[in-house]
Amino acid sequence: MDLAELVQTFRSRADDSAQPPLWTDPEIISYINEAQREACIRAKLIEDMETPEVTRLALRAGKGLYDLHCSILWIRRVAIQGSKIALTESSVEYQDETGYADWMTRVGTPRWFIFYEGNSQIRFIDAPKAADTAILRVHRLPLRPMKSPTDRPEIHEKHHFRLLDWALRLAYLKQDADTYDEQKAQKYETQFTASFGIREDANVLRKHADKDPPIIKPNWP
């Protein structure tokens, strides 16, 4: 479905035939864009290893900490281009427990990475001793909002119709006597959650980040 079809379907489901309509096209478009973002946060629907500005990091000699593209939700794989090495995910706790107090400043061949989700950063351990490129495989948000009637969501076609559940949820929370309906908003939120799962709050995500990652045999000698 393109954006024009989504807006039309939204109005049909909301029975919005009033003149003027209860919701303007810009309002509905904003709801649909937010719905796609929410679906990606909950269900990690967009996987990317090709978009250069998202999945390629220029590494500098001696530098271990790097900012990530703002769209990245999670990192599935990291490889170093020059050495063809796939790194092992680690955690601050694991590195602290290994007994090497200088793990944040060591320079050598990168063997692990730590993903700081809250700061949207990645740390390489060891920091590279020479310039190189890191290649990421990530889950991310949509890169840009839909604006044109012919724009289409980045997520798969099979999910497009269900995006309207969140759009309708937002629409019925609009603070207006003719639109606000908490019961309908809750109904559509429940339907959206059935399709895309619950949204984990910041405390849950932090606890996940604090846990050691699964023990995986390193990809280096």
LINMO-V145121 format. One record per helix or strand of 3 or more residues. SS is the DSSP state (alpha for helix, beta for strand). FROM is the first residue (numbers start at 1). LEN is the number of residues. If there is no record, write none. Layout:
# LINMO-V145121
ss	from	len
SS	FROM	LEN
SS	FROM	LEN
This chain:
# LINMO-V145121
ss	from	len
alpha	3	12
alpha	25	19
alpha	52	4
beta	56	4
beta	65	3
beta	72	9
alpha	92	6
beta	112	5
beta	121	5
beta	132	9
alpha	157	15
alpha	182	15
alpha	202	9
